[in-house]
Amino acid sequence: MRKTQIKNSGFTLIELMVATSIFMMVILAAIGALMITSNAAKESKALRYAMDNVNFAMDTMTRNIRLGSDYFCSTPVPGSFIITSTTLDCASGDGAIVFTKPNSRAGSFDISYQIAPSVSGNVIEKCDSSGCASITSRDVNITDLKFIVRGSDSLDSIQPSVEILLKGTVDLSGKITTFELQSLASQRTFE
């Protein structure tokens, strides 16, 4: 009878160390990619929130202007509802608009929108009889706000409308994103 020697088979210590090293490199690369993707998603979410804020501010202005009447262009006076150098139509645009809310008596100017300085840049400010408040977040810096008013004179036959031009930047952790928005609001009721 022949005796066969049974050989112990297995991995050597060097083979185990090489396999563990390769596995660790793959895991570290995967974790790095996951962290980069997670950070990009957080930045994208923060930018989306800031832009949603800008879009909400633009929609709010457009809706209130559409329902209002007696539009006037004005020079902005931040933090104040003071009306300065009012002109009915301003084809070249002005930095503030003043108008009457729906169901108010004619000639009682109830709302104004204007650009105003803040700690982190410029914001859009809404003023009414109770005071002024910012309608944009601190991450948003409004660089230009213009209201172009047409047809606000009761003697013309043009449907009153207001074109809103808005430019600005969003600063999220030092990354600047620029934006430009434009909206047109025509008065719902004819003069």
PyMOL commands that set and color helices and strands:
alter all, ss='L'
color gray80, all
select helices_A, chain A and resi 13-67
alter helices_A, ss='H'
color red, helices_A
select strands_A, chain A and resi 69-74+90-94+96-100+111-118+121-128+131-134+140-150+161-172+175-186
alter strands_A, ss='S'
color yellow, strands_A
deselect
rebuild
show_as cartoon
